[in-house]
Amino acid sequence: DASPLVIDKLRHHSHHLTGLFAHSYRSHRNRQRVKFAEKLRELQRVGNRELLVPERRILGGFGFEIDGELFNIDTLKFFEVLIALDKGAVLQEFRGAADRRLVWEIGAGWGGFPYQFKTLCPNVTYVITDFPELFLFSATYLMTAFPGSRVAFWGEEASGPVGANWREYDFIFMPNFALDELTPERLDLTINMVSFQEMTEAQVARYVGHAYALNCPFLYSLNRDKSAYNPEISSVSEIISRHYWPREVSVLPVPYQKMMGDTPSAIDYKHVIGWRRVKVG
């Protein structure tokens, strides 16, 4: 029921998911722009510049303009995640892959990271599990960014879209309550950013256990071990370690939401790549 004006500025309305407001990136905020440019340069120094995917201007894309491109906190966060995956010897498995790969993101929000990953790794089927109402953001954004993409939604096919025919699609959208129907014969990478820390221990354990059961070799997490406001979880890293060997990857001395020179916290976000354990007996 959204009006064309709302759709045209969809990214402005994604603040409900991210907390980022377009007005925070107006041209008069030059001091903040300088800080952004400094952090961007540092990320380019420590990582592969080919992994940088700027914010698109479609659907009201916003950010500070630097060298003719738009950058906001999400842009820098996703660039940092890609650097971590590259440093962790995971990303090269997907760039230029001859065989189609399957990537599963748990909670993709407005679809920003799937856009970046699919831009860099086109021979990938990207499955998104989320609250179904959030597909109003992510599906709209991704289908606009990739107008020729092949898309499937859970419930459209009697057999479900993530069976033997998953290679036919670029994006597959599945509601969080349909986890048991995610049963592909292979899964190459599982991703979660900034939502495991908000779940209950049982919810995180179920997602991690499902990735393990599907023989997924890599699980990537960008989370705090525990949110200060969530008493229903002990430690994200500990839950991951039940099925995966967790390895923290250092990218910058500050977490993604801070600028260079800020003081990090003891409970800040960590880039963790889990390598699937081989259990014997």
Backbone hydrogen bonds, N-H to C=O, Kabsch-Sander energy under -0.5 kcal/mol:
donor,donor_aa,acceptor,acceptor_aa,energy
7,I,3,S,-2.0
8,D,4,P,-2.5
9,K,5,L,-1.0
9,K,6,V,-0.6
10,L,7,I,-1.6
11,R,59,L,-3.0
12,H,9,K,-1.3
13,H,9,K,-1.0
13,H,10,L,-0.8
14,S,10,L,-0.6
14,S,11,R,-0.7
15,H,12,H,-0.8
16,H,13,H,-1.4
17,L,14,S,-1.9
18,T,14,S,-2.1
19,G,15,H,-1.8
24,S,21,F,-1.4
25,Y,22,A,-1.9
26,R,23,H,-1.1
29,R,26,R,-1.9
30,N,28,H,-1.7
33,R,29,R,-1.8
34,V,30,N,-2.2
35,K,31,R,-1.6
36,F,32,Q,-2.3
37,A,33,R,-2.5
38,E,34,V,-2.0
39,K,35,K,-2.3
40,L,36,F,-2.8
41,R,37,A,-2.3
42,E,38,E,-1.9
43,L,39,K,-2.4
44,Q,40,L,-2.3
45,R,41,R,-1.6
46,V,42,E,-2.1
47,G,43,L,-1.8
49,R,47,G,-0.6
51,L,48,N,-2.0
52,L,49,R,-1.6
53,V,51,L,-0.6
55,E,70,L,-2.3
60,G,57,R,-0.8
61,G,58,I,-1.0
64,F,71,F,-2.7
66,I,64,F,-0.7
66,I,69,E,-2.9
69,E,66,I,-1.6
70,L,55,E,-0.6
71,F,64,F,-1.6
76,L,72,N,-2.2
77,K,73,I,-2.7
78,F,74,D,-2.8
79,F,75,T,-2.1
80,E,76,L,-2.4
81,V,77,K,-2.4
82,L,78,F,-2.4
83,I,79,F,-2.1
84,A,80,E,-2.3
85,L,81,V,-2.5
86,D,82,L,-2.1
87,K,83,I,-3.1
88,G,84,A,-2.0
89,A,86,D,-1.6
90,V,85,L,-2.6
91,L,85,L,-1.5
93,E,90,V,-1.7
94,F,91,L,-2.4
95,R,91,L,-1.4
96,G,94,F,-0.6
97,A,94,F,-1.2
101,R,123,N,-1.7
103,V,125,T,-2.6
104,W,189,L,-2.8
105,E,127,V,-2.9
106,I,104,W,-0.5
106,I,191,I,-2.9
107,G,105,E,-0.9
107,G,129,T,-3.2
111,G,108,A,-2.3
115,Y,111,G,-1.7
116,Q,112,G,-1.8
117,F,113,F,-3.1
118,K,114,P,-2.5
119,T,115,Y,-1.7
120,L,116,Q,-1.9
121,C,117,F,-2.6
124,V,122,P,-1.7
125,T,101,R,-2.9
126,Y,124,V,-0.6
126,Y,170,D,-2.9
127,V,103,V,-3.4
127,V,125,T,-0.6
128,I,172,I,-3.0
129,T,105,E,-2.4
130,D,174,M,-1.5
134,L,131,F,-2.0
135,F,132,P,-1.4
136,L,133,E,-1.1
137,F,134,L,-1.3
138,S,109,G,-0.6
138,S,134,L,-2.1
139,A,135,F,-1.4
140,T,135,F,-0.9
141,Y,137,F,-2.7
142,L,138,S,-2.7
143,M,139,A,-2.3
144,T,140,T,-1.2
145,A,141,Y,-2.7
146,F,142,L,-2.2
149,S,146,F,-2.2
151,V,149,S,-0.6
152,A,171,F,-2.0
154,W,173,F,-2.7
156,E,153,F,-2.0
160,G,157,E,-1.0
163,G,161,P,-0.5
166,W,163,G,-1.2
168,E,165,N,-1.8
169,Y,166,W,-1.8
170,D,150,R,-3.3
171,F,150,R,-1.8
172,I,126,Y,-2.3
173,F,152,A,-2.5
174,M,128,I,-3.1
174,M,172,I,-0.6
176,N,130,D,-1.6
178,A,175,P,-1.9
179,L,176,N,-0.7
181,E,178,A,-1.9
182,L,179,L,-2.0
183,T,162,V,-1.1
183,T,181,E,-1.3
188,D,102,L,-2.3
189,L,102,L,-1.1
190,T,218,F,-1.9
191,I,104,W,-2.6
192,N,220,Y,-1.7
193,M,106,I,-0.5
194,V,222,L,-3.4
198,E,195,S,-1.2
199,M,195,S,-0.6
199,M,196,F,-1.5
201,E,232,E,-2.4
204,V,200,T,-2.1
205,A,201,E,-2.5
206,R,202,A,-1.9
207,Y,203,Q,-2.1
208,V,204,V,-2.8
209,G,205,A,-2.5
210,H,206,R,-2.0
211,A,207,Y,-2.2
212,Y,208,V,-2.2
213,A,209,G,-2.5
214,L,210,H,-1.5
215,N,212,Y,-2.0
216,C,211,A,-2.4
219,L,274,G,-2.0
220,Y,190,T,-3.2
221,S,272,V,-2.8
222,L,192,N,-2.1
223,N,270,K,-1.2
227,S,197,Q,-0.9
230,N,227,S,-1.7
233,I,230,N,-0.6
236,V,225,D,-2.0
239,I,235,S,-1.9
240,I,236,V,-2.4
241,S,237,S,-2.1
242,R,238,E,-0.5
242,R,239,I,-1.1
243,H,240,I,-1.6
244,Y,240,I,-2.4
245,W,275,W,-3.5
247,R,273,I,-1.9
249,V,271,H,-2.8
250,S,248,E,-0.5
251,V,252,L,-0.5
258,K,255,P,-1.9
262,D,259,M,-2.0
268,D,265,S,-1.2
270,K,223,N,-1.8
271,H,249,V,-0.5
272,V,221,S,-2.8
272,V,270,K,-0.8
273,I,247,R,-2.8
274,G,219,L,-3.7
274,G,272,V,-0.5
275,W,245,W,-2.1
276,R,217,P,-2.2
277,R,243,H,-2.6
279,K,277,R,-0.7
